[in-house]
C-alpha cells in the first residue's frame, strides 16, 4: 500500500484491521467487538442474541463463543448450521457482518481446552438446574442460593462442564462497512472463493 492510499481503500489493509479488532476483542473486555449479535434459525423462526467472543483464529477463519448445551439455539443450529454475526464499533465507525457455518462442540478436546481456561466466576452460568429459557413460576437466576452467592469451589464448579458447549463459527464471508463523513466505504470478502469485492455503501 502506498502512502497516498488510505487503509480503507486497500483490501489487504482492511482485512488486517478486521482481524486486529477481532483478536483484540478476545482479550479486551470493553471492546465493542467482544459482544457481537449472533443470529440463527430458519425462515420461520429467526433468533438473535448477544454472545461473548472467546476466540479469533485467522489461520482457520474461525471465531468462537461458549454456550449451554440446553440452550434453544443448539437445536436451531442442529437444524441449520448457517448463521450470521454482527459487530459494531461506534468509535471506529466500523460494522462487520459475518456469514458463518457453526460447529457444536460438546464433551470433546475443544471444550476441555476452553473449559480449563474458563474462570470460576464464569462457570456459574453452567450450574443452573434447568436450561436457559426454561419457564419459571418466579423471577430466578436458575441457581441454588449458595451458587448464586459464589459459595462454591473450583472443584464443585466442574459439575457445569456437562452443560458447557463451544460454538465454532467457520467464516464463509465478511462484509465490512466504514462510516466516514467524506464518504463511506464498503467491501465484501468471500473466504470460500477468495474473492474481494467493493460494494456501494
C-alpha positions as a Python dict, from the first residue, in 0.01 Angstrom:
ca = {
    (1, 'X'): (0, 0, 0),
    (2, 'X'): (134, 343, -89),
    (3, 'X'): (117, 641, 142),
    (4, 'X'): (-138, 804, -88),
    (5, 'X'): (-392, 523, -46),
    (6, 'X'): (-577, 522, 290),
    (7, 'X'): (-615, 185, 463),
    (8, 'X'): (-990, 177, 397),
    (9, 'X'): (-932, 168, 22),
    (10, 'X'): (-695, -130, 33),
    (11, 'X'): (-840, -482, 65),
    (12, 'X'): (-536, -625, 244),
    (13, 'X'): (-522, -344, 499),
    (14, 'X'): (-897, -368, 566),
    (15, 'X'): (-866, -740, 637),
    (16, 'X'): (-573, -671, 871),
    (17, 'X'): (-786, -415, 1054),
    (18, 'X'): (-1084, -652, 1089),
    (19, 'X'): (-876, -937, 1231),
    (20, 'X'): (-690, -699, 1460),
    (21, 'X'): (-1024, -584, 1605),
    (22, 'X'): (-1145, -943, 1645),
    (23, 'X'): (-819, -1055, 1809),
    (24, 'X'): (-825, -758, 2045),
    (25, 'X'): (-1187, -826, 2144),
    (26, 'X'): (-1092, -1168, 2282),
    (27, 'X'): (-852, -1003, 2530),
    (28, 'X'): (-1017, -664, 2587),
    (29, 'X'): (-1336, -687, 2794),
    (30, 'X'): (-1450, -338, 2695),
    (31, 'X'): (-1400, -381, 2321),
    (32, 'X'): (-1731, -330, 2133),
    (33, 'X'): (-1638, -630, 1917),
    (34, 'X'): (-1632, -855, 2226),
    (35, 'X'): (-2012, -885, 2233),
    (36, 'X'): (-2149, -936, 1883),
    (37, 'X'): (-2507, -1024, 1791),
    (38, 'X'): (-2540, -1389, 1685),
    (39, 'X'): (-2837, -1473, 1460),
    (40, 'X'): (-2953, -1825, 1379),
    (41, 'X'): (-3265, -2023, 1290),
    (42, 'X'): (-3463, -2050, 970),
    (43, 'X'): (-3719, -1851, 774),
    (44, 'X'): (-3997, -1941, 1018),
    (45, 'X'): (-3804, -1881, 1340),
    (46, 'X'): (-3504, -1649, 1326),
    (47, 'X'): (-3349, -1558, 1659),
    (48, 'X'): (-3073, -1322, 1772),
    (49, 'X'): (-2879, -1277, 2094),
    (50, 'X'): (-2561, -1122, 2228),
    (51, 'X'): (-2269, -1363, 2272),
    (52, 'X'): (-1916, -1314, 2409),
    (53, 'X'): (-1632, -1362, 2164),
    (54, 'X'): (-1389, -1615, 2313),
    (55, 'X'): (-1152, -1692, 2027),
    (56, 'X'): (-1039, -1541, 1698),
    (57, 'X'): (-840, -1766, 1464),
    (58, 'X'): (-750, -1605, 1131),
    (59, 'X'): (-544, -1902, 1010),
    (60, 'X'): (-858, -2117, 1014),
    (61, 'X'): (-1112, -1836, 957),
    (62, 'X'): (-1289, -1921, 1283),
    (63, 'X'): (-1437, -1722, 1570),
    (64, 'X'): (-1599, -1894, 1866),
    (65, 'X'): (-1808, -1843, 2176),
    (66, 'X'): (-1939, -2051, 2466),
    (67, 'X'): (-2293, -2173, 2524),
    (68, 'X'): (-2505, -2412, 2730),
    (69, 'X'): (-2591, -2737, 2551),
    (70, 'X'): (-2950, -2691, 2676),
    (71, 'X'): (-2992, -2351, 2508),
    (72, 'X'): (-3264, -2338, 2240),
    (73, 'X'): (-3011, -2211, 1987),
    (74, 'X'): (-2842, -2553, 1993),
    (75, 'X'): (-3148, -2720, 1837),
    (76, 'X'): (-3170, -2437, 1585),
    (77, 'X'): (-2806, -2490, 1487),
    (78, 'X'): (-2853, -2865, 1460),
    (79, 'X'): (-3135, -2799, 1214),
    (80, 'X'): (-2948, -2524, 1028),
    (81, 'X'): (-2575, -2476, 1087),
    (82, 'X'): (-2568, -2149, 890),
    (83, 'X'): (-2578, -1831, 1098),
    (84, 'X'): (-2473, -1465, 1100),
    (85, 'X'): (-2279, -1243, 1338),
    (86, 'X'): (-2291, -865, 1363),
    (87, 'X'): (-2017, -647, 1515),
    (88, 'X'): (-2015, -268, 1551),
    (89, 'X'): (-1761, -28, 1693),
    (90, 'X'): (-1904, 323, 1730),
    (91, 'X'): (-1568, 494, 1785),
    (92, 'X'): (-1401, 321, 1489),
    (93, 'X'): (-1719, 369, 1282),
    (94, 'X'): (-1683, 12, 1161),
    (95, 'X'): (-1954, -251, 1115),
    (96, 'X'): (-1859, -611, 1035),
    (97, 'X'): (-2110, -878, 929),
    (98, 'X'): (-2005, -1241, 917),
    (99, 'X'): (-2182, -1530, 748),
    (100, 'X'): (-2073, -1845, 927),
    (101, 'X'): (-2118, -2220, 943),
    (102, 'X'): (-2139, -2346, 1302),
    (103, 'X'): (-1983, -2649, 1467),
    (104, 'X'): (-2125, -2755, 1804),
    (105, 'X'): (-1855, -2891, 2037),
    (106, 'X'): (-1964, -3081, 2349),
    (107, 'X'): (-1750, -3301, 2573),
    (108, 'X'): (-1455, -3312, 2335),
    (109, 'X'): (-1096, -3183, 2325),
    (110, 'X'): (-1205, -2836, 2218),
    (111, 'X'): (-1447, -2797, 2509),
    (112, 'X'): (-1190, -2942, 2752),
    (113, 'X'): (-934, -2682, 2648),
    (114, 'X'): (-1182, -2393, 2669),
    (115, 'X'): (-1329, -2514, 3000),
    (116, 'X'): (-984, -2528, 3157),
    (117, 'X'): (-944, -2156, 3077),
    (118, 'X'): (-1294, -2060, 3198),
    (119, 'X'): (-1278, -1866, 3522),
    (120, 'X'): (-1452, -1970, 3843),
    (121, 'X'): (-1689, -1672, 3820),
    (122, 'X'): (-1794, -1762, 3463),
    (123, 'X'): (-1860, -2130, 3534),
    (124, 'X'): (-2164, -2030, 3737),
    (125, 'X'): (-2365, -1994, 3414),
    (126, 'X'): (-2345, -2369, 3353),
    (127, 'X'): (-2457, -2472, 3702),
    (128, 'X'): (-2825, -2378, 3660),
    (129, 'X'): (-3060, -2670, 3729),
    (130, 'X'): (-3269, -2611, 3419),
    (131, 'X'): (-3153, -2491, 3080),
    (132, 'X'): (-3162, -2128, 2963),
    (133, 'X'): (-3511, -2023, 2856),
    (134, 'X'): (-3691, -2274, 3082),
    (135, 'X'): (-4019, -2130, 3216),
    (136, 'X'): (-4032, -2045, 3587),
    (137, 'X'): (-4312, -1953, 3829),
    (138, 'X'): (-4090, -1691, 3996),
    (139, 'X'): (-3813, -1448, 3895),
    (140, 'X'): (-3495, -1654, 3921),
    (141, 'X'): (-3132, -1686, 3819),
    (142, 'X'): (-3189, -2061, 3796),
    (143, 'X'): (-2922, -2121, 4060),
    (144, 'X'): (-2940, -2255, 4412),
    (145, 'X'): (-2883, -1969, 4665),
    (146, 'X'): (-2534, -2085, 4761),
    (147, 'X'): (-2429, -2092, 4395),
    (148, 'X'): (-2587, -1753, 4334),
    (149, 'X'): (-2357, -1615, 4603),
    (150, 'X'): (-2048, -1782, 4458),
    (151, 'X'): (-2032, -2011, 4761),
    (152, 'X'): (-1875, -2296, 4568),
    (153, 'X'): (-1525, -2421, 4495),
    (154, 'X'): (-1347, -2461, 4165),
    (155, 'X'): (-1386, -2836, 4210),
    (156, 'X'): (-1762, -2803, 4264),
    (157, 'X'): (-1784, -2589, 3950),
    (158, 'X'): (-1669, -2889, 3745),
    (159, 'X'): (-2030, -3009, 3759),
    (160, 'X'): (-2109, -2743, 3499),
    (161, 'X'): (-1882, -2898, 3236),
    (162, 'X'): (-2155, -3139, 3127),
    (163, 'X'): (-2357, -2837, 3005),
    (164, 'X'): (-2063, -2644, 2857),
    (165, 'X'): (-2051, -2606, 2479),
    (166, 'X'): (-1815, -2430, 2240),
    (167, 'X'): (-1968, -2298, 1920),
    (168, 'X'): (-1707, -2265, 1647),
    (169, 'X'): (-1813, -2033, 1368),
    (170, 'X'): (-1636, -2102, 1039),
    (171, 'X'): (-1644, -1776, 846),
    (172, 'X'): (-1774, -1803, 490),
    (173, 'X'): (-1783, -1431, 415),
    (174, 'X'): (-1707, -1096, 578),
    (175, 'X'): (-1888, -776, 492),
    (176, 'X'): (-1719, -457, 617),
    (177, 'X'): (-1863, -105, 635),
    (178, 'X'): (-1667, 207, 729),
    (179, 'X'): (-1868, 520, 803),
    (180, 'X'): (-1683, 840, 711),
    (181, 'X'): (-1805, 1196, 669),
    (182, 'X'): (-1607, 1226, 345),
    (183, 'X'): (-1770, 913, 204),
    (184, 'X'): (-1847, 568, 341),
    (185, 'X'): (-1666, 257, 218),
    (186, 'X'): (-1798, -99, 197),
    (187, 'X'): (-1640, -426, 92),
    (188, 'X'): (-1715, -796, 92),
    (189, 'X'): (-1462, -1074, 136),
    (190, 'X'): (-1576, -1419, 25),
    (191, 'X'): (-1347, -1662, 206),
    (192, 'X'): (-1482, -1965, 22),
    (193, 'X'): (-1357, -1849, -318),
    (194, 'X'): (-1106, -1582, -205),
    (195, 'X'): (-1293, -1308, -388),
    (196, 'X'): (-1276, -948, -264),
    (197, 'X'): (-1540, -703, -387),
    (198, 'X'): (-1613, -334, -336),
    (199, 'X'): (-1978, -254, -264),
    (200, 'X'): (-2171, 71, -270),
    (201, 'X'): (-2229, 165, 98),
}
